[in-house]
């Protein structure tokens, strides 16, 4: 149990930095006893263990997440990680390139969903204009 606490304590600031403190704090505050099990698990495992490993930098991890979320068809989660990728210094051109690459290997329907999700976030975050051009 102490390992889980250590990973949670390591992961929480990483999760807040990548996804935004407001989003993470709201997720934690809304969690009841049942949902807190998931919040603790994701913060410990994904953020403390995986993201907390210094072997890869955060920008690389963001690019990997975008590709994996495209391939697995998780457009809702991809939206969150597009914003995180921007926070980690990933450019619009890099986001587009990784989505194209993931589309080539995971298929057009997955890629289309990913592009639509990413476009929505990039416009909302002011990273691209209404014509899809980087700002």
HELIX and SHEET records of a PDB file:
HELIX    1   1 UNK A    2  UNK A   19  1                                  18    
HELIX    2   2 UNK A   21  UNK A   30  1                                  10    
HELIX    3   3 UNK A   33  UNK A   41  1                                   9    
HELIX    4   4 UNK A   42  UNK A   50  3                                   9    
HELIX    5   5 UNK A   58  UNK A   71  1                                  14    
HELIX    6   6 UNK A   75  UNK A   87  1                                  13    
HELIX    7   7 UNK A   92  UNK A  106  1                                  15    
HELIX    8   8 UNK A  108  UNK A  124  1                                  17    
END                                                                             
